Amino acid sequence: ARCAGVSARAPSPAAFQAARSFAVRIQTTVNKKRDMRRRTAWNAAGFGFTMLGICWAMIPLYEMYCQSSGSGQTGGLDIHKDYGPPPSDDPKVSERYIRLEFAGTTGGDLKWKFFPEQKRLLLAPGETALAFYKAINETDRPVIGMSVYHVIPPEAGIYFNKIQCFCFEEQLLNPREEVDMPVFFFIDPEFAYDPRFDQVEQITLSYVFFESDSKVPDEYANLNLTQAKRSELAPPVLGAPIPAQA
């Protein structure tokens, strides 16, 4: 059946071809957009994995740099060299003395006093030495600090060996606490054979302390001098001793 007054007839081949071409163009556009979205997603994922790999690789590369240059924070890793005693019969080593200067300061917003307790030491390559730094927490709260060290000249850092050092770990200081921090070290005897340092008579060891973003342990978190309260209890009254009878 057909509506009155309307004649039914089949579309012409030209109209059918035009409609088909239009549908093909629409589908092609949809496919292109879908492919573009897929490529964008894959590119973003690839970029993210690439950046993650670079960040992961930076950790060992930084450690290698610290080992080779003698600068940077150790971050708790035992990357110092093992102790090797100097050849005692070689005057090139045993008679070569180096003046070691010490420096220390704080960086960022760290409210500490930090300084070396000795200005300089005189030692020969291979000779072990012990130096001290002093740190004072001037705040009313517990603070965790971490240190970064530098050796000047930087090329001498590969010969500077720390056996024990406060820089191996983060340091927690209680409110108004004052501590002595040791550095037990020696200069590798190979320093005396390196022609780059034939005219070098002084090495400077410098530390900079920064406040760490590590969380203060719970048992220390409430240790705040500003929260202290005056006791209401009076001290006991002690009477004078009764003299002994003659």
ChimeraX attribute file (.defattr): number of C-alpha atoms within 10 A of each C-alpha:
attribute: neighborCount
match mode: 1-to-1
recipient: residues
	/A:1	3
	/A:2	7
	/A:3	7
	/A:4	6
	/A:5	6
	/A:6	7
	/A:7	7
	/A:8	8
	/A:9	6
	/A:10	6
	/A:11	9
	/A:12	8
	/A:13	9
	/A:14	9
	/A:15	10
	/A:16	12
	/A:17	12
	/A:18	11
	/A:19	12
	/A:20	12
	/A:21	12
	/A:22	12
	/A:23	12
	/A:24	12
	/A:25	12
	/A:26	12
	/A:27	12
	/A:28	12
	/A:29	12
	/A:30	12
	/A:31	12
	/A:32	12
	/A:33	12
	/A:34	12
	/A:35	12
	/A:36	12
	/A:37	12
	/A:38	12
	/A:39	12
	/A:40	12
	/A:41	12
	/A:42	12
	/A:43	12
	/A:44	12
	/A:45	12
	/A:46	12
	/A:47	12
	/A:48	12
	/A:49	12
	/A:50	12
	/A:51	12
	/A:52	12
	/A:53	11
	/A:54	11
	/A:55	12
	/A:56	11
	/A:57	11
	/A:58	12
	/A:59	11
	/A:60	11
	/A:61	12
	/A:62	14
	/A:63	18
	/A:64	13
	/A:65	14
	/A:66	20
	/A:67	20
	/A:68	15
	/A:69	19
	/A:70	26
	/A:71	23
	/A:72	19
	/A:73	20
	/A:74	24
	/A:75	15
	/A:76	12
	/A:77	11
	/A:78	12
	/A:79	16
	/A:80	19
	/A:81	15
	/A:82	10
	/A:83	15
	/A:84	12
	/A:85	13
	/A:86	17
	/A:87	13
	/A:88	11
	/A:89	8
	/A:90	9
	/A:91	9
	/A:92	15
	/A:93	21
	/A:94	18
	/A:95	13
	/A:96	15
	/A:97	16
	/A:98	17
	/A:99	15
	/A:100	16
	/A:101	18
	/A:102	21
	/A:103	19
	/A:104	19
	/A:105	16
	/A:106	21
	/A:107	12
	/A:108	9
	/A:109	8
	/A:110	17
	/A:111	15
	/A:112	24
	/A:113	15
	/A:114	22
	/A:115	20
	/A:116	21
	/A:117	16
	/A:118	13
	/A:119	11
	/A:120	17
	/A:121	14
	/A:122	13
	/A:123	18
	/A:124	22
	/A:125	24
	/A:126	25
	/A:127	18
	/A:128	17
	/A:129	16
	/A:130	13
	/A:131	18
	/A:132	18
	/A:133	19
	/A:134	17
	/A:135	23
	/A:136	18
	/A:137	23
	/A:138	18
	/A:139	18
	/A:140	15
	/A:141	19
	/A:142	22
	/A:143	25
	/A:144	20
	/A:145	23
	/A:146	24
	/A:147	24
	/A:148	17
	/A:149	18
	/A:150	19
	/A:151	22
	/A:152	16
	/A:153	15
	/A:154	14
	/A:155	15
	/A:156	21
	/A:157	21
	/A:158	21
	/A:159	22
	/A:160	25
	/A:161	21
	/A:162	23
	/A:163	18
	/A:164	14
	/A:165	17
	/A:166	19
	/A:167	25
	/A:168	19
	/A:169	16
	/A:170	18
	/A:171	17
	/A:172	18
	/A:173	20
	/A:174	21
	/A:175	19
	/A:176	14
	/A:177	17
	/A:178	16
	/A:179	14
	/A:180	14
	/A:181	17
	/A:182	17
	/A:183	16
	/A:184	15
	/A:185	20
	/A:186	23
	/A:187	25
	/A:188	24
	/A:189	22
	/A:190	13
	/A:191	20
	/A:192	23
	/A:193	11
	/A:194	10
	/A:195	9
	/A:196	11
	/A:197	14
	/A:198	11
	/A:199	7
	/A:200	13
	/A:201	12
	/A:202	16
	/A:203	19
	/A:204	18
	/A:205	19
	/A:206	18
	/A:207	25
	/A:208	21
	/A:209	24
	/A:210	20
	/A:211	20
	/A:212	16
	/A:213	10
	/A:214	11
	/A:215	9
	/A:216	14
	/A:217	11
	/A:218	8
	/A:219	7
	/A:220	15
	/A:221	13
	/A:222	12
	/A:223	15
	/A:224	14
	/A:225	14
	/A:226	10
	/A:227	10
	/A:228	8
	/A:229	7
	/A:230	6
	/A:231	6
	/A:232	6
	/A:233	6
	/A:234	6
	/A:235	6
	/A:236	6
	/A:237	6
	/A:238	6
	/A:239	6
	/A:240	6
	/A:241	6
	/A:242	6
	/A:243	6
	/A:244	5
	/A:245	4
	/A:246	3
